Amino acid sequence: MQIWLVIFGAGSTLIALSHQFWGTATIIGGGEVNATIDSDLRFYSVLFAAYGLAYIWCAKDVETKAVPINLLGAIFFVGGLARFLSIAAVGLPHVFYIVMIPVELIVPALNYYWAEAVQNEKEATGS
């Protein structure tokens, strides 16, 4: 689980950094936007970088960090649900983002069960 959290956290952080350096050019299927949209993307990407770094932080002492792992998972899950709001408001996005919806809904559930199992194993062994 530690390796997974580092990979997932690093991936999130790298995605965020790509948004910082290349702006809206990183949005698959995106087009021309105004300065306000670019500014928002770069602002929110800092939060996504912090999100990724939080997962990396959780990787150390993962046995005791089920609560923050599950909180981060809940945030990711709600982000996946937010895509449905976007679809309802403005229509279907690029197929890549449609494919991401199940990922954003399933990965947090898998992380939840994995984190709980790791924590329960620690409690059972008393280590």
Sequence and secondary structure as in RCSB ss.txt:
>XXXX:A:sequence
MQIWLVIFGAGSTLIALSHQFWGTATIIGGGEVNATIDSDLRFYSVLFAAYGLAYIWCAKDVETKAVPINLLGAI
FFVGGLARFLSIAAVGLPHVFYIVMIPVELIVPALNYYWAEAVQNEKEATGS
>XXXX:A:secstr
 HHHHHHHHHHHHHHHHHHHHHGGGGSTT     HHHHHHHHHHHHHHHHHHHHHHHHHTTGGG HHHHHHHHHH
HHHHHHHHHHHHHHH    HHHHHHHHHHHHHHHHHHHHHHHHHHHHHHHT 
